[in-house]
Amino acid sequence: MVSEQTQREIEDTLGQVPDWMGVLSEPAADHSWGIFRDLLLGETELSAREKALVGVSAAAVMKCPYCTYFHKEEARLAGMTDDEIKEAVNLAGETSYFSTLLHGNEVDEDHFISETDEVFDYVRDQEPAPADD
């Protein structure tokens, strides 16, 4: 259970201390809240919208109904439409699909990296040159 100080902080931030926060066990309860607060709610390199995309995608791949619901609501709060959320889930599924194919077929990782570098070099070379000012 989180400390009294952390309970107050959670309540100030979320309007309540959700029951699921009560399953955080010592000695990591306060630390777990800190991770949630700092990464999900804090100012980081990613925008709230980008964090929501990551959350929705990860939750979908993990097949976690709790995380899926939470991160979809987070995405809506960040201004994402239902179509954007669906697309994020589809992209997560595509990544999971190809990961299964690569692992199941034991594709050589070094060869995969080399080919991928070649593909992205080619794609970069096809991009139009920046306009001169």
N, C-alpha and C positions, 0 to 999 in steps of 0.2 A: 504494500500500500504506500502511496506517496505521502510525503511529509505534509504537515498542516500548511506550511508556507507554499508548497507546490500546489496543494489543493486550492488555496486562495487564488494563485496565479492561473490555474486551469479554469476556475470558475469565472475569473475576470476576463479571460480570453474567449472562452466558449459559452459562457452563460450558465454553465453547470459543470459538474464533474461526471462525465458519462460513466456508466457502470463498467464498461470495458476497461476504463483506466484503473479500476479497482483490481483487475487481475494482474497488474504489474507487481512483481514480487521484489522484495528487498534482496540485495542492496541496489538493484538497478532501477527501481521505480522512478525516482527523481530524474535519473539520467535518461531513462526512456522518454519521459515527458520532454526533456531538453532536446533530444534528437528530433522528436515530432515537432516541437515548437520552432527550433532553429532551421531545420531543413524544409519543412512543409509551410510554415507560416512566416518565417523570417525572410529578410532580404538576402538573396543569394544570386549567383550568376544566372540562374534561370528565372524567367517570369512566372507568375502564378499560373498562367495559361500553359506554359511549357511543363511545369511541375504536374499539372493536372493530366496532361497528355501522357507523361511518363507513368503516373499513378494508374490511370485507366488501363493503359497497355499492360503494365506489369500485373495488375489485378486480373485482367482477362486471361493472360497466359497461365497464371497460377491457379485459375479457376476458383478464386476465393469470392464467395458471394458478399461477404462483409466488406472486403476491400473494393470490390466492383461497385457496390452501392455508394460507399463513401467517396470514392474518387470520381464517380459520375456526378455526384452532387457538387464536389469540389470543382469539376470542370464547368458545370452550369454556372456556379458562382463566379468563375473566371470569365464568363461570357461565351463559352463554347455552345454551339448549337448541337441538337441531337444528331444531325448529319455528320458534323465534325467528330463527335464522340464515336459514332459508328465507324467512321473511317479509321480512327485511331485503333479501335478494336480489330478491324480488318487488317491493318498493317501489323499489329501484334501477332495475329494469326498467321499471316504470311511469313513473318520471321520465324515463328515456331515451326511452321510447316517445313521450311527449307533447312532449319536446324536439324529437324528429325531426319530429313533426307541425307544431309551431310554426315551426321553422326552414324546413322544406321548403315550407310554405305562406306563408312570409314575412309572418307575422302582425305587425302594427304593434306595436312594443314599448311605446311610450307608451300606446297604447290598452289593451294587455294589462295594464300596470301600473295604470292607472286603474280598469279593471274588477275587477282582483284586489283593490285597496284597497276597492272597494265591497262585494265579496263578503265580505271579512274583517270589515268594519265591520258588515255585516248579521249575520254569524254571532256576533260579539261581543255585539251587541244582543239576540240570542236567548238568551244564557246567563243563568241565574238570578242574581238579585242576591245578593251575599254576605249571609249571615245576620247580624243584629245580635247583638252579644255581650250 
